Amino acid sequence: MQSSSAPPFLRGKIDGVHWLVSVWLRNLEEVEETVQKWAADLPVEGFWWVPAPEANAIGGLIRHIGGASYRLLLRGTGQEIPEPLRVRAPEELVPTGQDPKAVLAEFSQNLEKVRAALRLLGDQDLQRTVRVGPYEAPAVYVLDHIAAHAQHHAGQIITTRKLWNAR
């Protein structure tokens, strides 16, 4: 295993977990490090700043990454999403003015739940078929989307922060 100063994708396999889960965990490490680097020091105004119509505030993106990651984990492991989490999805991106530290803490808690559950998965779990709304899909694809989705929005966080810095 590589030093933690190396980028997450170069840190190697995580001992004790399925090799593919190890890849996902490294990707989630990168998302967490991106969020910390680009968002943790923002004032409330910058955290909830919306740069343009149809764009999202950094705080909303962080809430959405955490919530969506947990919901995708539930779907990918064949569990139902509880009603309070289902109705929350569209609300996550709405700017609230909430304290950034509280949003970041909730984000970390959600990602920790996701990481803990992913660590327990083996081949049989990844080969299952699960339901996602009206669709059936291999669990491995749904679980893979956790990191892909999170990385997508992490890129938006970087861009929004750069716009905030440039204004």
N, C-alpha and C positions, 0 to 999 in steps of 0.2 A: 504494500500500500504506500502511496505517495504522501508527502507532507501536506498538511492542511493549507500551506501557502500556495500550493499548486491550484489551478482552477479545478472546480469539482469534477469535470469530465476527465481530468487526468489523475484523480486520486485513487483510481482503481476500485476493485471489487470490495464490497463490504462483507466482512466475514460473517458467516452464519445465515446468510439470506440467499435466496435463489438469485442466480446471476442477473436475470432480467430485472428483478426487483431492485437489485443493487444499482443498475443503470438509472432506474426511475428515482431512487433515493438521491443519487448524485445530482440528477436534474433538479430535484426539489431543493437541494442544498444551494444550487446556483440561483434559483428563484429567491430563496430567502436572503442570500447575500446581496442580490440585486436590490431587493426591497430595502434592506438596511442601508446600503450605500447611497441610494438615490432618493429615499423618502424619510428616513428616520430623523433627519435634522431639520426638516421643514417646519416653518411656523404653521399654525392652524390655517391661515389665509392661503398659503401655498399648497398645503395638503388637500384642500377642498377647492382649489382654483380650477375652473373649467375654461380651457383655452379657446374654445370655439363651439358653436352649436354642434350637436351630435358627438362631441368629444366627452371624455370622462375625466373626472378628477382623480388624482393619485389615490386619495383615500377610498373612493368608490372602487377603484381597480383592486386595491389591496383587500377590501372586504369581499369582493367578488372572487378573487383567487382563492381565498381561504374557504369561503362557503361552497363554491363550485367544486373545489378539490374534494371536500368531504362528501358532497352529494354524489360525485362520480365514484368515489370509493364505495359508498353504499350500493349504488347500482352495480358496480363491477364485482361486488361480492354477493350479489343476489338479494340484497336487502331492500326493503321499501324505504322511501324517504318520508320521514315524519311530516305531517301537514305543516307545522310551523317552519320547517326548513324549505318546503316546497313554495310557500307563498313569499318567502323572503327573497328568492332569486332576483326578481326584477327590482326589488327595493335596494339591493346591495350597491348598485352603481349611483344611486341618488346622493348628491352631496348633503351631508347632515351637519357639518360643523363640529362633529364629535371630536374629542381630544385625540390627537394622533397616537399618543401612547396607548390609549385604550384600544384603538383600532389595530395597532401593531401587536398588542398582547393577544387579542382575539385571533388575529391571523396566525400567530405562532402556535396558539392552542389548537386551532384547526389543523395546521400542518403537522403538528406532533401526533394528533389522533390518526391522521392519514399515514404517516410514517410508521407508527406502531402497528397498525393493521396490515400494512404492506409487508412488513418484516415477517409476518406469520404465514405468508402465502407460499405455496409450493406448486409443482407442476399440475396437480389435479385441480387446484383452484383456478389456474390460468387457462385451463382447457375447458372449463364449464361454459355453457351458454347462459346468458342472462337477458333479462328484459329491460329495455330502456324505452319507457313509454310504450308505443305500439310496436316497437321493433324488438327483434331478438338479435343478439350479437355475441361473438366470442368474448368472454370476460377479459381476455388479454388486451383486446382492442379498446375496451372501455377504460381499463386500468391504465393503459398506455396514454390515453388522452388526458389523464390528470396532469402529467408533467408537460405535455405538449400545450395544453390550454394555459397552464400557469406561465410557461415560457412566453407564449404569445402576449399575454397581458403584462408580463415583466418588461417586455420591449416597449410597450406603450408607456409604462411608468418612466422609463429612461427618457423617452422622447418628450413627455409632458414636463419632466423636470428640466430638461434642457430649454424648453420653451419658457418655463417659469424663470429660469436664470437669465434668459436673454431679453426679457421684457423691459 
